[in-house]
């Protein structure tokens, strides 16, 4: 009876796996396809080549792929450090400290998180323009880091699972709040720190809207998301589509490896951890 019940479930899961894997499989084939063109009537290439990858690593002034990767890496590392520091600090304060208007701030942050970030795009652009920080990597870092103060709810939920008795015992022994945070709370919060850092690091690699608005036509300041998209406009899509696929594959591989390596901490962080004894 169990086998009869499990069979339809296994078939459905197999179909879902195929649907999920097929785009990745198609991207890999397209990256190695020797025939140019955006649309072809077949899946498997008639000719395989590495020329698509070689094109990306050449010094092409119109499509400086390596420069885009460098820009994205700089923005990712900087915003990862700032966002993680802000998020973890905010989450700890909201979880552990008691102060006036705390509940009001939590409600306001919850409501603001319900609105899509791109609704503030125009306002953010003019603010950066007023301080002469458009078309700069620093401006992008500020954008990605400034939203961290509103995205602390998951981290706060994790800190809430750490018993207050640990803090009270440390305070009886003479520890300050700063010492409790750095010596007790942070070592126990490795999962949520890794999760927060991973999410902050991945955002610049995937974001297109904010980066496109801020960078405008500064090709040398593009991140990979804007740069790769610029390769498939109506004039160049036929010639560069396979190069675009190769670039997408190059970017996907290291991020995927990083994600798999940190998956254990990622799952623990997103589920809120467990009660600490």
Rosetta silent file (secondary structure, phi, psi, omega in degrees, C-alpha in Angstrom):
SEQUENCE: XXXXXXXXXXXXXXXXXXXXXXXXXXXXXXXXXXXXXXXXXXXXXXXXXXXXXXXXXXXXXXXXXXXXXXXXXXXXXXXXXXXXXXXXXXXXXXXXXXXXXXXXXXXXXXXXXXXXXXXXXXXXXXXXXXXXXXXXXXXXXXXXXXXXXXXXXXXXXXXXXXXXXXXXXXXXXXXXXXXXXXXXXXXXXXXXXXXXXXXXXXXXXXXXXXXXXXXXXXXXXXXXXXXXXXXXXXXXXXXXXXXXXXXXXXXXXXXXXXXXXXXXXXXXXXXXXXXXX
SCORE:     score description
SCORE:     0.000 S_00000001
   1 L     0.000  -41.841  179.861    0.000    0.000    0.000 S_00000001
   2 H   -64.789  -37.301  179.045    2.805    2.393    0.855 S_00000001
   3 H   -66.132  -38.093  178.610    4.515    1.679   -2.462 S_00000001
   4 H   -65.818  -36.230  179.085    1.297    2.409   -4.334 S_00000001
   5 H   -73.294  -40.134 -176.048    0.930    5.731   -2.495 S_00000001
   6 H   -73.333  -26.343 -177.188    4.575    6.707   -2.915 S_00000001
   7 H   -59.058  -51.575  177.729    4.704    5.965   -6.642 S_00000001
   8 H   -61.164  -36.266  179.296    2.575    8.978   -7.756 S_00000001
   9 H   -64.928  -42.627  179.313    4.468   11.210   -5.332 S_00000001
  10 H   -64.730  -37.026  178.531    7.810   10.049   -6.711 S_00000001
  11 H   -65.185  -43.846  178.588    6.625   10.656  -10.274 S_00000001
  12 H   -62.638  -43.971  179.166    5.540   14.196   -9.404 S_00000001
  13 H   -63.356  -38.971  178.020    8.851   14.874   -7.659 S_00000001
  14 H   -63.527  -41.352  177.731   10.748   13.510  -10.652 S_00000001
  15 H   -63.918  -40.188  178.328    8.834   15.808  -12.989 S_00000001
  16 H   -65.101  -38.455  177.756    9.566   18.784  -10.726 S_00000001
  17 H   -63.319  -42.613  179.716   13.267   17.896  -10.713 S_00000001
  18 H   -63.389  -44.286  179.465   13.293   17.740  -14.524 S_00000001
  19 H   -62.066  -37.650 -177.710   11.518   21.105  -14.778 S_00000001
  20 H   -75.068  -38.187 -174.964   14.005   22.642  -12.339 S_00000001
  21 H   -81.629  -30.098 -173.607   17.147   21.143  -13.895 S_00000001
  22 H   -55.782  -45.909  178.010   16.277   21.619  -17.576 S_00000001
  23 H   -58.624  -36.685  177.812   16.982   25.429  -17.688 S_00000001
  24 H   -66.571  -44.546  178.208   20.397   24.805  -16.116 S_00000001
  25 H   -60.100  -43.368  179.496   21.098   22.008  -18.577 S_00000001
  26 H   -65.543  -38.495  178.227   20.002   24.239  -21.472 S_00000001
  27 H   -62.623  -42.415  179.993   22.223   27.106  -20.236 S_00000001
  28 H   -63.421  -44.590  179.352   25.271   24.828  -20.157 S_00000001
  29 H   -63.512  -41.403 -179.813   24.606   23.584  -23.689 S_00000001
  30 H   -65.706  -37.188  179.613   24.069   27.123  -24.973 S_00000001
  31 H   -62.809  -30.381 -179.967   27.312   28.317  -23.355 S_00000001
  32 L  -100.963    6.227 -177.555   29.248   25.713  -25.338 S_00000001
  33 E   -74.080  131.211 -179.453   27.224   26.059  -28.556 S_00000001
  34 L   -82.978  -25.166 -179.573   29.327   26.916  -31.581 S_00000001
  35 L   -83.006  128.780  178.764   26.449   28.174  -33.753 S_00000001
  36 L   -72.790  172.042  177.230   25.498   31.800  -33.072 S_00000001
  37 L   121.540  144.734 -178.642   21.919   32.948  -32.708 S_00000001
  38 L   -80.856  -38.701 -178.875   19.432   33.684  -29.991 S_00000001
  39 L  -124.396  130.463  175.829   16.848   31.069  -30.977 S_00000001
  40 L  -129.980  159.659 -174.977   17.529   27.676  -32.510 S_00000001
  41 L   -91.528   11.638 -178.864   15.182   24.801  -33.271 S_00000001
  42 L  -138.839  162.061 -177.996   17.231   22.194  -31.424 S_00000001
  43 L   -94.377  -51.883 -177.953   18.529   21.614  -27.905 S_00000001
  44 L   -82.724  128.581 -178.927   21.871   19.893  -28.397 S_00000001
  45 L   -61.464  149.442  174.756   24.436   22.015  -30.302 S_00000001
  46 L   -80.461  -22.359  179.608   25.676   20.839  -33.657 S_00000001
  47 L  -144.147  134.758  179.266   29.133   22.125  -32.764 S_00000001
  48 E  -104.204  143.732 -177.599   30.787   22.642  -29.372 S_00000001
  49 L  -153.076  158.177  173.548   33.354   25.374  -28.745 S_00000001
  50 L  -102.941    4.072 -176.700   35.207   27.282  -26.026 S_00000001
  51 H   -61.884  -32.180  179.486   35.234   30.468  -28.088 S_00000001
  52 H   -61.466  -39.551  179.429   32.306   31.893  -26.111 S_00000001
  53 H   -75.001  -38.703  178.538   34.372   31.790  -22.933 S_00000001
  54 H   -61.816  -36.494 -179.452   37.514   33.093  -24.629 S_00000001
  55 H   -60.842  -39.004 -176.840   35.551   36.086  -25.909 S_00000001
  56 H   -68.273  -30.484 -175.835   34.621   37.111  -22.378 S_00000001
  57 L   -93.306    3.150  173.082   38.220   37.101  -21.164 S_00000001
  58 L   -82.372  159.652 -179.210   39.537   39.235  -23.985 S_00000001
  59 L   -81.773   78.792 -178.413   40.061   42.951  -23.455 S_00000001
  60 L   -96.811  114.223 -176.480   36.853   44.086  -25.155 S_00000001
  61 L   -65.496  -27.141  179.968   36.141   47.796  -24.476 S_00000001
  62 L   -79.760  -31.533 -178.779   32.444   47.416  -25.282 S_00000001
  63 L  -135.604   72.238 -178.112   31.914   44.372  -23.040 S_00000001
  64 L   -77.782   81.670 -173.683   34.647   44.309  -20.341 S_00000001
  65 H   -59.491  -44.984 -179.218   33.453   41.173  -18.583 S_00000001
  66 H   -62.937  -35.480  176.558   36.394   40.904  -16.190 S_00000001
  67 H   -66.248  -38.521  177.920   35.889   44.526  -15.146 S_00000001
  68 H   -64.698  -40.931  178.102   32.228   43.810  -14.445 S_00000001
  69 H   -63.813  -41.815  178.768   33.179   40.827  -12.300 S_00000001
  70 H   -62.445  -45.856  178.420   35.694   42.958  -10.411 S_00000001
  71 H   -58.885  -45.624 -178.007   33.105   45.697   -9.802 S_00000001
  72 H   -65.440  -38.612  179.773   30.550   43.190   -8.581 S_00000001
  73 H   -64.885  -41.470  178.212   33.055   41.508   -6.281 S_00000001
  74 H   -62.312  -48.689 -179.595   34.006   44.845   -4.709 S_00000001
  75 H   -63.117  -40.783 -177.894   30.371   45.826   -4.162 S_00000001
  76 H   -64.025  -46.625 -178.274   29.498   42.354   -2.837 S_00000001
  77 H   -66.023  -45.618 -178.227   32.288   42.220   -0.268 S_00000001
  78 H   -65.017  -47.873 -179.063   31.750   45.785    0.960 S_00000001
  79 H   -68.843  -30.516  177.178   27.963   45.516    1.187 S_00000001
  80 H   -63.590  -46.191 -179.600   28.258   42.056    2.763 S_00000001
  81 H   -64.262  -49.371 -178.534   30.412   43.391    5.596 S_00000001
  82 H   -65.806  -45.474 -177.450   28.255   46.476    6.216 S_00000001
  83 H   -63.946  -41.489  179.955   24.922   44.683    5.849 S_00000001
  84 H   -64.703  -43.032  178.791   25.938   41.854    8.161 S_00000001
  85 H   -62.426  -46.193 -178.366   27.176   44.270   10.819 S_00000001
  86 H   -66.281  -46.681 -176.812   24.016   46.397   10.636 S_00000001
  87 H   -63.088  -48.743 -178.584   21.608   43.459   10.511 S_00000001
  88 H   -64.911  -40.332  179.101   23.182   41.511   13.375 S_00000001
  89 H   -64.563  -46.595  178.937   23.499   44.634   15.525 S_00000001
  90 H   -61.899  -44.228 -178.326   19.884   45.673   14.886 S_00000001
  91 H   -63.081  -40.449 -179.857   18.608   42.159   15.514 S_00000001
  92 H   -65.910  -43.368  179.603   20.495   41.876   18.812 S_00000001
  93 H   -62.096  -45.913 -177.582   19.237   45.252   20.013 S_00000001
  94 H   -70.299  -24.369 -179.662   15.636   44.447   19.097 S_00000001
  95 H   -86.588  -36.948 -169.536   15.840   41.020   20.695 S_00000001
  96 H  -106.081  -35.916 -173.030   17.661   41.796   23.912 S_00000001
  97 L   -90.749  152.823  177.182   17.296   45.465   24.861 S_00000001
  98 L  -116.790  123.457  179.879   14.197   47.195   26.197 S_00000001
  99 L  -153.092  166.762 -176.884   13.623   50.836   25.269 S_00000001
 100 L   -66.991  143.056  177.754   10.849   53.285   24.476 S_00000001
 101 L    68.717   13.755  179.878    9.096   53.007   21.098 S_00000001
 102 H   -61.780  -49.880 -179.222   10.649   49.582   20.444 S_00000001
 103 H   -63.125  -36.141  178.441    7.328   47.963   19.551 S_00000001
 104 H   -64.373  -40.726  179.303    6.392   50.927   17.358 S_00000001
 105 H   -66.036  -39.950  178.806    9.625   50.605   15.416 S_00000001
 106 H   -61.585  -39.414  179.023    9.091   46.869   14.931 S_00000001
 107 H   -68.143  -41.968  179.694    5.626   47.532   13.513 S_00000001
 108 H   -64.278  -43.829  179.125    6.911   50.279   11.206 S_00000001
 109 H   -62.385  -38.734  179.578    9.753   48.062    9.952 S_00000001
 110 H   -65.044  -42.504  179.555    7.308   45.218    9.318 S_00000001
 111 H   -66.407  -43.697 -179.756    4.998   47.465    7.297 S_00000001
 112 H   -63.600  -32.401  178.992    7.855   48.970    5.273 S_00000001
 113 H   -68.776  -16.689  179.828    9.129   45.477    4.416 S_00000001
 114 L   -76.286  -17.283 -179.015    5.802   44.757    2.747 S_00000001
 115 L   -93.024  138.346  177.612    6.524   47.299    0.002 S_00000001
 116 L   -60.953  143.341 -176.612    8.835   46.366   -2.900 S_00000001
 117 H   -63.908  -31.838 -175.447   12.235   48.025   -2.709 S_00000001
 118 H   -69.699   -9.085  176.450   12.027   49.369   -6.261 S_00000001
 119 H   -65.936  -24.609 -179.958    9.187   51.707   -5.191 S_00000001
 120 H   -95.445    9.158 -171.881   11.875   53.914   -3.650 S_00000001
 121 H   -59.227  -47.921 -177.521   14.092   53.738   -6.733 S_00000001
 122 H   -64.814  -43.813  179.558   13.457   57.271   -8.030 S_00000001
 123 H   -62.413  -42.862  179.181   13.829   58.845   -4.588 S_00000001
 124 H   -62.741  -40.985 -179.508   17.061   56.948   -3.969 S_00000001
 125 H   -60.838  -45.835 -177.646   18.432   58.024   -7.339 S_00000001
 126 H   -71.471  -29.518  174.490   17.838   61.727   -6.654 S_00000001
 127 H   -65.297  -46.722  177.734   19.296   61.454   -3.158 S_00000001
 128 H   -64.367  -36.575  178.983   22.482   59.939   -4.594 S_00000001
 129 H   -66.168  -35.638  179.883   22.502   62.542   -7.345 S_00000001
 130 H   -66.137  -30.049  179.456   22.269   65.329   -4.772 S_00000001
 131 L  -103.135   14.921  174.595   25.408   64.059   -3.033 S_00000001
 132 L    58.177   47.668 -179.893   27.152   63.326   -6.367 S_00000001
 133 L  -125.226   16.364  171.799   27.292   59.566   -5.894 S_00000001
 134 L   -75.125  155.289 -178.885   25.465   58.306   -8.980 S_00000001
 135 L    57.428   36.452  176.211   27.455   56.079  -11.346 S_00000001
 136 L  -132.665  149.822  177.123   29.758   55.037   -8.502 S_00000001
 137 H   -68.685  -30.703  177.691   30.337   51.708   -6.799 S_00000001
 138 H   -62.128  -39.741  177.225   30.133   53.468   -3.432 S_00000001
 139 H   -60.419  -41.317  178.326   26.573   54.507   -4.244 S_00000001
 140 H   -65.080  -40.896  178.780   25.641   50.880   -4.922 S_00000001
 141 H   -60.552  -42.546  178.871   27.226   49.770   -1.644 S_00000001
 142 H   -63.016  -40.035  179.892   25.172   52.372    0.229 S_00000001
 143 H   -63.378  -50.089 -177.400   21.968   51.211   -1.460 S_00000001
 144 H   -67.939  -31.311 -177.708   22.489   47.538   -0.670 S_00000001
 145 H   -83.557  -30.042 -174.058   23.643   48.250    2.895 S_00000001
 146 H   -68.256  -23.127  179.649   21.026   50.850    3.806 S_00000001
 147 H   -82.313   -5.282 -175.667   18.163   48.341    3.621 S_00000001
 148 H   -65.590  -29.653 -177.722   19.812   46.094    6.215 S_00000001
 149 H   -68.169  -13.739  179.288   18.231   47.998    9.123 S_00000001
 150 H  -106.605   -5.056 -175.664   14.786   46.789    7.967 S_00000001
 151 L  -112.096   43.813 -174.735   15.686   43.175    7.196 S_00000001
 152 L  -103.214    1.285 -171.115   16.552   42.020   10.680 S_00000001
 153 H   -63.844  -40.403  179.244   13.460   39.962   11.516 S_00000001
 154 H   -65.163  -44.280  178.903   14.978   36.558   10.719 S_00000001
 155 H   -64.807  -38.205  178.004   18.095   37.359   12.721 S_00000001
 156 H   -62.421  -41.305  177.877   15.940   38.680   15.576 S_00000001
 157 H   -61.388  -35.729  177.767   13.986   35.428   15.600 S_00000001
 158 H   -67.698  -46.142  179.921   17.249   33.526   15.927 S_00000001
 159 H   -63.186  -30.874  179.127   18.474   35.695   18.822 S_00000001
 160 H   -64.348  -23.731 -179.810   15.115   35.205   20.542 S_00000001
 161 L   -79.877  -12.672  177.692   15.869   31.463   20.772 S_00000001
 162 L   -82.488  119.634 -174.937   18.993   32.113   22.848 S_00000001
 163 L   -57.630  137.718  176.433   17.896   31.956   26.525 S_00000001
 164 H   -66.663  -20.916 -179.473   18.073   35.208   28.451 S_00000001
 165 H   -60.542  -29.769  177.208   19.405   33.208   31.400 S_00000001
 166 H   -65.733  -42.675  177.637   22.798   33.106   29.666 S_00000001
 167 H   -64.144  -42.612 -177.618   22.903   36.904   29.566 S_00000001
 168 H   -65.766  -40.071  178.756   21.781   37.154   33.190 S_00000001
 169 H   -64.510  -40.356  178.855   24.412   34.665   34.348 S_00000001
 170 H   -66.498  -38.631  179.095   27.128   36.588   32.500 S_00000001
 171 H   -66.861  -35.116  176.172   25.958   39.893   33.998 S_00000001
 172 H   -63.684  -34.120  179.094   26.109   38.366   37.495 S_00000001
 173 L   -80.133    0.120  175.767   29.712   37.427   36.732 S_00000001
 174 L    99.181    8.295 -179.465   30.414   41.064   35.849 S_00000001
 175 L   -76.618  143.223  175.464   30.211   40.975   32.043 S_00000001
 176 L   -84.821  169.816  178.941   29.045   44.077   30.183 S_00000001
 177 H   -62.819  -36.297  178.161   26.437   44.015   27.405 S_00000001
 178 H   -64.736  -40.737  178.677   29.203   44.430   24.840 S_00000001
 179 H   -67.652  -38.015  177.551   31.080   41.435   26.281 S_00000001
 180 H   -62.521  -41.857 -178.542   27.908   39.355   26.322 S_00000001
 181 H   -66.090  -45.777 -174.477   27.315   40.205   22.667 S_00000001
 182 H   -82.782  -32.513 -174.140   30.848   39.457   21.488 S_00000001
 183 H   -96.211  -23.943 -175.895   31.783   36.552   23.806 S_00000001
 184 H  -116.685  -55.281 -172.724   28.481   34.685   24.148 S_00000001
 185 H   -68.581  -49.478 -177.606   25.864   35.692   21.599 S_00000001
 186 H   -60.913  -46.080  177.860   28.018   35.933   18.464 S_00000001
 187 H   -60.097  -29.236  179.257   29.756   32.552   18.889 S_00000001
 188 H   -85.655   -5.261 -173.580   26.329   30.932   19.284 S_00000001
 189 L  -111.541   24.109 -179.706   24.931   32.771   16.263 S_00000001
 190 H   -55.428  -42.675  179.944   27.184   31.412   13.531 S_00000001
 191 H   -58.759  -46.688 -176.185   24.261   30.037   11.452 S_00000001
 192 H   -73.498  -29.846  176.398   22.382   33.334   11.235 S_00000001
 193 H   -67.072  -44.054  177.737   25.572   35.310   10.610 S_00000001
 194 H   -63.470  -43.634  178.906   26.484   33.006    7.718 S_00000001
 195 H   -60.736  -47.219 -179.522   22.938   33.216    6.349 S_00000001
 196 H   -62.952  -43.844 -179.849   22.892   37.020    6.562 S_00000001
 197 H   -64.235  -41.542 -178.755   26.330   37.335    4.978 S_00000001
 198 H   -64.132  -43.808  179.159   25.440   34.946    2.160 S_00000001
 199 H   -64.439  -41.614  179.631   22.247   36.811    1.282 S_00000001
 200 H   -67.127  -36.274 -179.608   24.048   40.170    1.353 S_00000001
 201 H   -69.879  -36.172 -175.692   26.889   38.819   -0.793 S_00000001
 202 H   -77.884  -25.313 -174.606   24.574   37.357   -3.426 S_00000001
 203 H   -56.783  -50.298 -179.037   22.358   40.432   -3.882 S_00000001
 204 H   -61.820  -25.228  179.497   24.752   42.525   -6.055 S_00000001
 205 H   -74.485  -23.848 -175.320   25.279   39.558   -8.392 S_00000001
 206 H  -107.166  -23.996 -174.368   21.550   39.273   -9.066 S_00000001
 207 L   -71.525  134.484  177.947   20.202   42.820   -8.788 S_00000001
 208 L  -118.085  -42.468 -170.047   19.514   44.609  -12.052 S_00000001
 209 H   -62.645  -57.793 -177.254   16.982   47.387  -11.397 S_00000001
 210 H   -63.540  -44.173 -178.566   18.833   49.521   -8.851 S_00000001
 211 H   -61.689  -40.040 -179.136   22.230   48.955  -10.436 S_00000001
 212 H   -66.237  -41.968 -179.385   20.920   49.925  -13.888 S_00000001
 213 H   -66.811  -42.210 -175.623   19.298   53.124  -12.659 S_00000001
 214 H   -73.281  -40.640 -174.198   22.317   54.221  -10.644 S_00000001
 215 H   -82.183  -24.784  178.236   25.022   53.364  -13.203 S_00000001
 216 L    59.970 -122.444 -176.611   23.298   54.748  -16.302 S_00000001
 217 L  -105.936   16.898  177.829   25.637   54.513  -19.295 S_00000001
 218 L   -81.025   88.117 -175.580   28.913   54.031  -17.372 S_00000001
 219 H   -60.763  -36.928 -177.755   29.883   50.697  -18.935 S_00000001
 220 H   -71.209  -11.467  178.941   33.123   50.502  -16.960 S_00000001
 221 H  -106.391    4.487 -178.323   31.130   50.718  -13.708 S_00000001
 222 L   -65.168  150.584  165.578   28.578   48.045  -14.574 S_00000001
 223 L   -91.510  172.802 -175.191   28.023   44.989  -12.419 S_00000001
 224 H   -64.927  -30.831 -179.542   27.684   41.604  -14.119 S_00000001
 225 H   -62.933  -45.789  178.830   23.885   41.738  -14.037 S_00000001
 226 H   -72.340  -42.840 -176.094   23.779   44.943  -16.109 S_00000001
 227 H   -60.924  -47.293 -179.649   26.762   44.020  -18.240 S_00000001
 228 H   -65.078  -37.920  178.883   25.461   40.644  -19.323 S_00000001
 229 H   -65.827  -33.471  179.778   22.034   42.086  -20.076 S_00000001
 230 H   -67.844  -15.991 -179.453   23.623   44.777  -22.239 S_00000001
 231 L   -79.624  -13.245 -176.115   25.068   42.031  -24.428 S_00000001
 232 L  -118.121   41.296  171.968   21.650   40.890  -25.645 S_00000001
 233 L   -76.687  176.077 -172.138   20.132   44.086  -27.007 S_00000001
 234 L   -66.272  -21.222  179.085   18.428   43.985  -30.409 S_00000001
 235 L   -83.505  -31.595 -171.508   21.637   44.849  -32.284 S_00000001
 236 L  -115.720   -3.583 -173.985   23.936   42.263  -30.679 S_00000001
 237 H   -59.650  -40.914 -177.780   21.671   39.470  -29.425 S_00000001
 238 H   -63.899  -37.004 -176.731   22.164   37.265  -32.492 S_00000001
 239 H   -87.122  -30.191 -170.003   25.955   37.419  -32.298 S_00000001
 240 H  -112.004    6.334 -175.381   26.473   37.502  -28.531 S_00000001
 241 H   -63.872  -41.291  178.680   23.709   35.355  -27.089 S_00000001
 242 H   -68.104  -31.070  174.805   25.967   32.333  -26.604 S_00000001
 243 H   -67.503  -38.206  175.715   28.583   34.626  -25.018 S_00000001
 244 H   -60.330  -44.740  178.459   25.877   35.863  -22.672 S_00000001
 245 H   -63.159  -39.183  177.741   25.077   32.266  -21.696 S_00000001
 246 H   -63.759  -42.045  177.686   28.769   31.577  -21.100 S_00000001
 247 H   -63.592  -41.376  177.710   29.004   34.629  -18.837 S_00000001
 248 H   -62.220  -37.964  179.406   25.914   33.558  -16.892 S_00000001
 249 H   -68.593  -41.383  178.855   27.444   30.107  -16.406 S_00000001
 250 H   -60.520  -41.666 -179.401   30.759   31.533  -15.215 S_00000001
 251 H   -71.342  -35.509 -175.447   28.976   33.651  -12.607 S_00000001
 252 H   -70.461  -34.532 -173.819   26.666   30.842  -11.505 S_00000001
 253 H   -62.323  -54.532 -178.369   29.383   28.276  -10.783 S_00000001
 254 H   -64.867  -35.585  178.814   31.282   30.007   -7.911 S_00000001
 255 H   -67.102  -39.408  178.506   28.064   31.249   -6.283 S_00000001
 256 H   -64.393  -43.318  178.367   26.577   27.759   -6.466 S_00000001
 257 H   -62.205  -43.621  178.229   29.693   26.229   -4.921 S_00000001
 258 H   -62.138  -42.563 -179.653   29.653   28.834   -2.136 S_00000001
 259 H   -63.880  -43.849  179.789   25.964   28.209   -1.513 S_00000001
 260 H   -64.578  -40.849 -179.449   26.422   24.426   -1.336 S_00000001
 261 H   -63.399  -37.551 -177.507   29.402   24.791    0.999 S_00000001
 262 L   -98.523   12.011 -173.816   27.429   27.045    3.378 S_00000001
 263 H   -59.694  -40.231 -178.580   24.103   25.218    2.940 S_00000001
 264 H   -58.997  -46.917  179.488   24.140   23.704    6.426 S_00000001
 265 H   -70.226  -34.649  179.108   24.449   27.108    8.082 S_00000001
 266 H   -60.901  -46.551 -178.761   22.000   28.630    5.600 S_00000001
 267 H   -66.001  -42.539  178.764   19.271   26.115    6.517 S_00000001
 268 H   -62.570  -39.224 -178.499   19.891   26.527   10.237 S_00000001
 269 H   -69.574  -43.928 -174.630   19.746   30.308    9.914 S_00000001
 270 H   -73.356  -23.251  177.733   16.589   30.525    7.831 S_00000001
 271 L   -90.275    0.979  173.728   14.706   28.151   10.121 S_00000001
 272 L    88.480    5.569  176.246   15.598   30.243   13.148 S_00000001
 273 L    74.736 -157.038 -179.402   17.988   27.821   14.793 S_00000001
 274 L  -140.164  163.942 -179.414   17.105   25.910   17.949 S_00000001
 275 L   -67.075  129.172 -177.934   16.759   26.636   21.612 S_00000001
 276 L   -88.112  137.866 -179.499   20.164   26.821   23.185 S_00000001
 277 L  -107.167    0.000    0.000   20.710   25.005   26.442 S_00000001
